[in-house]
Amino acid sequence: MRAWILSLGLVALLSGCSKPIDDSVIRVGEYGALTGDIATFGQSTHEGLVLAIEEINLAGGIAGKQLKLITEDDRGKPEEAATVVQKLISHDKVHALIGEVASSNSLAAAPNAQRAKIPMISPSSTNPKVTQQGDYIFRVCFIDPFQGKVMAKFATETLKAKTAAVLRDQKSDYSMGLADVFKAEFSAMGGTVVEDKSYVAGDVDFKAQLTAIRDKKPDVLFVPGYYNEVGLIAKQARQAGLKQPLLGGDGWESHELLKIGGAALEGCYFSNHSAPDSVEPAVRNFVKKYEDRYKKEPGALAMLGYDAGMVLADALKRAKSLRGPDLRDAIAATKDFVGVTGKLTIDADRNAVKSAVVLKISKGQIHYLATVNP
Amino acid sequence: MSTLLQHLINGLSLGAIYALIALGYTLVFGILRLFNFAHGDIFMAAAFAAMFVGGALTTTQAPGLIPLLLTLVFAMSVAAVLGLAVERFAYRPLRGQPRINLLIISVGVSLLLENLGQAIFGPTPRLFPELLTETTFSALADSGLLVSNLDLTVLGCSLGLMLALEWLVHRSRWGRAMRATAHSHDGARLLGIPVDTVIALTFAVGSALAAAAAVLYGMKYPRVDPLMGVIPGLKAFIAAVLGGIGNLRGAVVGGLLLGLAETLVSAYGASTWRDALAFGLLIGVLLIKPQGLLGNNRVEKV
């Protein structure tokens, strides 16, 4: 009798797992760091993406089908990212995936998407290796070789720097890749990298590295890290007597950066995907919508989240069916798509070809300085 | 030369914090023969307490010595109460049982506090308020040797608390009772020493030291999250073992040495080796001089 009840329970449990699939909607899986060390990345992206999905649904959806966004939190950890993406694929049966911001997390999750032949669009992972994971992995942002070149060029031509030091995050694929590119480009442009130090994400003490860097008297210090550490590094750099400008990449993009670093970040520069204070009509339009909805200013990551959603919607409209291979082909054919982060074309390596901006921090605000085309 | 001096200053100010946490470890070990792995998490809880009260204080008044002292007192009280609670509800019921049970419970308490912290505060790091406006000045004219008032505060507070602890343990009645209890619970009980109270007091004092370290740590590295106690806790454990666990002076020496060693490795080697060095030191000490640098060579009775 008891065995009977048990097996009945088991059957109920198993059938609970394979719930009937609702075919009246298109399921979009999103994974990102909604909490954790880089939580503002995931939150901003999510807010931008939600705006895009709502806009599409309000306009009638795709061929009469509404989009349904299913979001999972990976707490900013690669191992979690791989797990939640597997869950989105096998349990929620998503048609497409959007995520992640941090390259290490996208890299961890991409093989799962590739194996299941579910197209994945990363809104803002800039490490080249991400899309090399397979032909189902795309991105709507530029890649680090371009970003590193932009900053190396900016340091040499605009700041007239002859020497530079690098302080990189040993644990992050993004930071390591960007640092390598910057080093190579800066040297190729005639500069000398006088010091190359590292830390590990989660560190709080950078005094030793910064003191060593100060001794080499570089003209600029390139810190391709994420905002949490960059804020602390800027503070401790000033304490250690480094007065040189700090340069960085889009990992600086967070309203938390200025809260942590404060005055220590005055006169520092970083490359980014877009500028919130840009005068482009598309950007102004987006900023207004975003501010109405969330009562705050959007960052570049929110814009990229929005663009990722819009690129997907555009591909869904053109795709022959909702099956992975058809959707993949449609995304790959994206050309001259006008997004809020600029005009983009998906190239043969599934990367977006588009321009970058250089931003300057002055008087506690982030300002647009220049646009650099590929 | 001045660069080396600068590294030494940076290392000392990091080491002083390790030393403060290590003191709590060693104090509890001395009296219970217990590695209290929850110590680092009490440090974390104290950092959150300090963040909330320090944030509230600095919104109404300018940063300075008074908010700093108030925050210190508040965080130390919260941690002392938490330490008492942990002792009363997790460790005391196990008294008289094999020591391995205590050790396992301490790991359990540690995980409980970490996950409670994540559940209540969320894993997103928060900003520690500015309790003291930072100013940096040259120590020697034009040498490029920089000292900040934060470093001096950290060193000063640590030194003061270490001296106070030294007095408590070696000069006061309670200290004598603590030392007697450390020597033998039964012997102390025979002499009329309230052993349970003494152990509770030890936990309160040890936790308060961790709280002081948490405030100083927060001022130096303004970032608070529920897992922030794990690494400093482990480092302090290493410092305590390095100096000789159970020995107060050993904890201070171990903490300072570890801080210096880590800073020098990051400066002249690669920071990736920093944690490896710390744990390598632990293994080395256990292999070569298991009683630690200043530990007395006691034969364990099995």
Interface residues (C-beta under 8 A of the other chain):
Chain A: T35 G36 D37 A39 R75 Q170 K197 S198 Y199 V200 G202 D203 V204 D205 K207 A208 Q209 T211 A212 R214 D215 N228 L232 K235 R238 Q239 A240 G241 E256 K259 I260
Chain B: T3 Q6 H7 N10 G11 L14 G122 P123 T124 P125 L127 E134 T136 G144 L146 S148 L150 K220 Y221 P222 R223 D225 I231 E262 T263 L264 V265 S266 A267 Y268 A270 S271 T272 D275
